[in-house]
Amino acid sequence: MRIHILAAAALALGTSAAWAQDQDEEAAETQAVQATQQQEEDDRGSEVLCRTERVTGSLTRRTCTCLTRDEWDIVEARTKDHLDRMGRNASGSQCIPDNPFQNRC
């Protein structure tokens, strides 16, 4: 009877050690994947994009502006903010909510 109990305990201990090792390997793989994804996002944000825009009032003149993706995101956010402010000021500074079901501006 003791032999059966010892054999079962040894088997359980051996499988739990193997299971813990598998868990550690999976955690290490997950961390490596997350680090790779973070690096790709950082690289993507530092990628330089050039945009060509027409000069206002001219049919032929164009300007080329080169910024990183992160800088373009900042420019777009700033432009959206200024357009929102301009719309609020044009309405006589009245509160016009974006969503009629919420009473916030």
C-alpha positions as CSV (number, residue, x, y, z in Angstrom):
1,M,0.0,0.0,0.0
2,R,2.8,2.4,0.8
3,I,4.4,1.7,-2.5
4,H,1.3,2.8,-4.3
5,I,1.0,6.0,-2.3
6,L,4.7,6.8,-2.9
7,A,4.4,6.0,-6.6
8,A,1.3,8.3,-6.9
9,A,3.1,11.1,-5.0
10,A,6.2,10.8,-7.2
11,L,4.1,10.8,-10.3
12,A,2.1,13.9,-9.1
13,L,5.3,15.7,-8.1
14,G,7.0,14.9,-11.4
15,T,4.0,16.1,-13.5
16,S,3.6,19.3,-11.4
17,A,7.3,20.1,-11.9
18,A,6.9,19.6,-15.7
19,W,3.7,21.7,-15.7
20,A,5.5,24.5,-13.8
21,Q,8.3,24.4,-16.3
22,D,5.8,24.6,-19.2
23,Q,4.1,27.6,-17.4
24,D,7.5,29.4,-17.1
25,E,8.3,28.8,-20.8
26,E,4.8,30.1,-21.8
27,A,5.3,33.2,-19.7
28,A,8.7,33.8,-21.2
29,E,7.3,33.4,-24.7
30,T,4.5,35.8,-23.9
31,Q,6.9,38.4,-22.6
32,A,9.0,38.1,-25.7
33,V,6.0,38.5,-28.0
34,Q,4.9,41.6,-26.0
35,A,8.3,43.1,-26.2
36,T,8.4,42.5,-29.9
37,Q,5.0,44.1,-30.4
38,Q,6.0,47.1,-28.3
39,Q,9.2,47.6,-30.4
40,E,7.1,47.4,-33.6
41,E,4.7,50.1,-32.3
42,D,7.7,52.3,-31.3
43,D,9.2,51.8,-34.7
44,R,5.9,52.5,-36.4
45,G,5.6,55.8,-34.4
46,S,9.0,57.0,-35.5
47,E,8.4,56.2,-39.2
48,V,8.6,59.4,-41.3
49,L,5.6,60.2,-43.6
50,C,5.6,62.9,-46.2
51,R,2.4,64.6,-47.3
52,T,2.0,66.9,-50.3
53,E,-0.6,69.7,-49.9
54,R,-1.9,72.3,-52.2
55,V,-1.1,75.9,-51.3
56,T,-4.3,77.9,-50.8
57,G,-4.9,80.3,-53.6
58,S,-2.6,78.6,-56.1
59,L,-3.5,76.0,-58.8
60,T,0.1,74.8,-59.2
61,R,2.0,75.3,-56.0
62,R,2.3,72.5,-53.5
63,T,4.2,72.0,-50.3
64,C,5.7,68.8,-49.0
65,T,5.7,68.3,-45.2
66,C,7.6,65.4,-43.6
67,L,6.8,64.3,-40.0
68,T,6.8,61.1,-38.0
69,R,3.6,59.2,-37.4
70,D,3.5,60.4,-33.8
71,E,4.0,64.1,-34.9
72,W,1.2,63.7,-37.5
73,D,-1.1,62.3,-34.7
74,I,-0.3,65.4,-32.6
75,V,-1.0,67.7,-35.6
76,E,-4.4,66.0,-36.3
77,A,-5.4,66.1,-32.6
78,R,-4.5,69.8,-32.4
79,T,-6.4,70.5,-35.7
80,K,-9.5,68.7,-34.4
81,D,-9.4,70.6,-31.1
82,H,-9.2,74.0,-32.9
83,L,-12.1,73.0,-35.2
84,D,-14.2,72.1,-32.2
85,R,-13.4,75.4,-30.5
86,M,-14.1,77.3,-33.6
87,G,-17.5,75.6,-33.9
88,R,-18.3,76.4,-30.2
89,N,-17.4,80.0,-30.7
90,A,-19.5,80.3,-33.9
91,S,-22.5,79.1,-32.0
92,G,-22.3,82.1,-29.6
93,S,-20.5,79.9,-27.0
94,Q,-23.7,78.0,-26.4
95,C,-23.4,74.4,-25.1
96,I,-24.2,72.1,-28.0
97,P,-23.6,68.5,-26.9
98,D,-22.0,66.1,-29.3
99,N,-24.4,63.4,-28.1
100,P,-28.0,64.6,-27.4
101,F,-28.6,61.8,-24.9
102,Q,-25.8,63.1,-22.6
103,N,-25.9,66.7,-21.3
104,R,-22.1,67.4,-21.7
105,C,-20.3,69.6,-24.1
